[in-house]
Amino acid sequence: MTPENQETKFTASRLWAAALEEHEQSWTRKYKYSKLNLNDRSFHDLCKGELHPGDAGKILKEFFTEYGIARTLPACKRVEFFEQIKQVTKRLDETTILNRMSALKKITDDSDHWKFNSKPANPVSAASKISWFINPTDWTMFDSYAVRAIEKLNKNSQVVALKFPTFYSRIDCLKVPTLIQRADDLIQADADVKSAKLHGSRVFDKLLWIMGSHDYYKSVSRPFDEKYLNFGAGMIEKNNCTFHSHLNERWGVPIQ
């Protein structure tokens, strides 16, 4: 695949192209401080099975460090936390975004149990991330970049810190599962991309992170290989959905 030669622009299709590229490149990238050669793909595979009790603590330590959530939960309770999130996520295998959010919130609301350094803790970001790796279907992660991106799509110009339930309520209103299904279909249709075993929901995560970053224009305006551009074009083709309408009307991003 050769990079494009046309003039670069900041468009919705290029946002999707950047998101797919970031997902593909980071999917097998070794965690920065990993001694176990852990990466997103291998952690996802481990989550689908059973973590060996003797290894679980070490694996979760590297995951929590990589995702910047190590300070949200005491190390001695990470395995217990993981198992609770796993039980809830698997029980809600075919459910809605809001149902999963509510189930995870019941766990994280027990702030005294998860207290860190003698202070009550509410590890919602950790819960959302672990839940995704256990079952990525129709789910997206909750963190500061994603919150900033969703608030940019809101009518209010001021970016505020959305709470866990509000964030997922807005995700639900944007009909995100439809976008995720479209992304999954396009991934399966491209043999090169399909072989990497990527996930449409993770592409959406990456898109929010790009939108929520301060150098989003740089991420989108650079050259892309053809497969990423084709994916981006496919995401907006006959897909004038709520999300893209908000992207255009409230953030000024052309749907092309």
C-alpha positions, 0 to 999 in steps of 0.5 A: 500500500502506498501513502496518498498523494492528494492534499490532506484535509480534516474530515470525518473520514480522515478521523476514522482512518486515523483511528483505525491506524492507531488501533492496528499499530497499538494492538500488538505494541508491547506495553512500555514497562512490561516484563511479560511482553504484554500488549493489548491483544495478548491481554484481551486473549487472557481476559477471554480465558482464566487468569492463573492466580499466580500470574493475575497480580503481575499481569494486572499490574502491567495493565494498570500501569500502561493505562494510567489507572494504577493509582485508582485501586490498591494493588491488593484488590486488583484481582478481586476487582478484575474478577467482579468486573469479569463476572458482571461483563460476561453475565451481560454478554448481549445487553445495552450500553446503559445496562452494562454501565449500571452494572459496573457502577454498582461495583465501583460505587462501593468506594469504601471497599476500594479505598486507596491510601485510606481514601474512598475510591471510585475506579470507574475508568478502570472498570470500563477498560477491563470490561472492554477487554473482557467483551468489546462488543458495543462498548467504549472506554471511559477516560478524560480524552473520551469525555472531552471528545463527547463534550465537544459534540454537546451543544455547550461550548464549555468542556466539563468533566462528565460523570460516568452515567452521563457519558454513557447516556450521551454515547447511547444517544449518538447511536454508537453501536450502529457505528461500531457494527459498520466498523466491524463489517468493514474490518471483516471485508478487508483481508489485510485488516481482518487478519490483525483481529481488530475491533470496531469498538476499539476503533471508536475508542481511538477516534474519541481519544484523537478528538479529545487530544490537543494535537488532533489536527496533526493526527488527522492531517498527515498522509495515510495508507490506502487501506485506512483511507478506504476504511474512513470512506466506508464509515461515512458512505451512506452513513449520515448518522447522529454521530456524524451530524453532531461532528459536522454541526457542533464541531465543524468537521465536514462529512467527507 
